[in-house]
Amino acid sequence: MSDIKFEIVQKIGVLSESATGWKKELNLIRWNDRDAKYDLRDWAPDGEKMGKGVTLSKAELTALRDLLNEFLA
């Protein structure tokens, strides 16, 4: 299996932290030398391991924001 290459371009924020220290974070990440996208997933305390997550373009992130604003209004 090939290695997944990533670069965290910008740490945006932490949504939550578990008792084991894993953090659910929103970051701007460049995966495998492609354009950076917004990424929401769990990260280990050392930042080397990650859980499953979702990667969104800026347009998708904006659409999610709008949906949440309508839902929570």
JOWOGI-V521757 format. One record per residue. N is the residue number from 0. SS is DSSP state (hx for helix, st for strand, lp for the rest). PHI is phi in whole degrees, 0 to 359 (NA if undefined). NEAR is the number of other ideal C-beta (glycine too) atoms within 8 Angstrom. Layout:
n=N ss=SS phi=PHI near=NEAR
n=N ss=SS phi=PHI near=NEAR
//
This chain:
n=0 ss=lp phi=NA near=2
n=1 ss=lp phi=281 near=3
n=2 ss=lp phi=284 near=4
n=3 ss=lp phi=267 near=6
n=4 ss=lp phi=261 near=7
n=5 ss=st phi=216 near=8
n=6 ss=st phi=223 near=6
n=7 ss=st phi=281 near=8
n=8 ss=st phi=282 near=8
n=9 ss=st phi=209 near=7
n=10 ss=st phi=273 near=6
n=11 ss=st phi=268 near=8
n=12 ss=st phi=177 near=6
n=13 ss=st phi=254 near=7
n=14 ss=st phi=271 near=8
n=15 ss=st phi=198 near=6
n=16 ss=st phi=221 near=7
n=17 ss=lp phi=275 near=8
n=18 ss=lp phi=296 near=3
n=19 ss=lp phi=273 near=5
n=20 ss=lp phi=98 near=8
n=21 ss=lp phi=293 near=11
n=22 ss=st phi=239 near=12
n=23 ss=st phi=271 near=10
n=24 ss=st phi=236 near=13
n=25 ss=st phi=254 near=8
n=26 ss=st phi=225 near=11
n=27 ss=st phi=259 near=10
n=28 ss=st phi=233 near=13
n=29 ss=st phi=259 near=9
n=30 ss=st phi=261 near=10
n=31 ss=lp phi=50 near=6
n=32 ss=lp phi=63 near=4
n=33 ss=lp phi=269 near=7
n=34 ss=lp phi=300 near=4
n=35 ss=lp phi=292 near=8
n=36 ss=st phi=226 near=11
n=37 ss=st phi=280 near=14
n=38 ss=st phi=222 near=13
n=39 ss=st phi=239 near=10
n=40 ss=st phi=196 near=11
n=41 ss=st phi=276 near=12
n=42 ss=st phi=233 near=11
n=43 ss=lp phi=293 near=10
n=44 ss=lp phi=304 near=8
n=45 ss=lp phi=276 near=5
n=46 ss=lp phi=76 near=5
n=47 ss=lp phi=265 near=4
n=48 ss=lp phi=249 near=6
n=49 ss=st phi=220 near=7
n=50 ss=st phi=265 near=8
n=51 ss=st phi=293 near=4
n=52 ss=st phi=205 near=9
n=53 ss=st phi=229 near=6
n=54 ss=st phi=245 near=8
n=55 ss=st phi=230 near=11
n=56 ss=lp phi=285 near=7
n=57 ss=hx phi=298 near=7
n=58 ss=hx phi=296 near=6
n=59 ss=hx phi=293 near=9
n=60 ss=hx phi=296 near=10
n=61 ss=hx phi=295 near=8
n=62 ss=hx phi=296 near=8
n=63 ss=hx phi=297 near=9
n=64 ss=hx phi=303 near=8
n=65 ss=hx phi=297 near=8
n=66 ss=hx phi=299 near=8
n=67 ss=hx phi=294 near=8
n=68 ss=hx phi=299 near=8
n=69 ss=hx phi=293 near=7
n=70 ss=hx phi=295 near=6
n=71 ss=hx phi=270 near=5
n=72 ss=lp phi=287 near=4
//
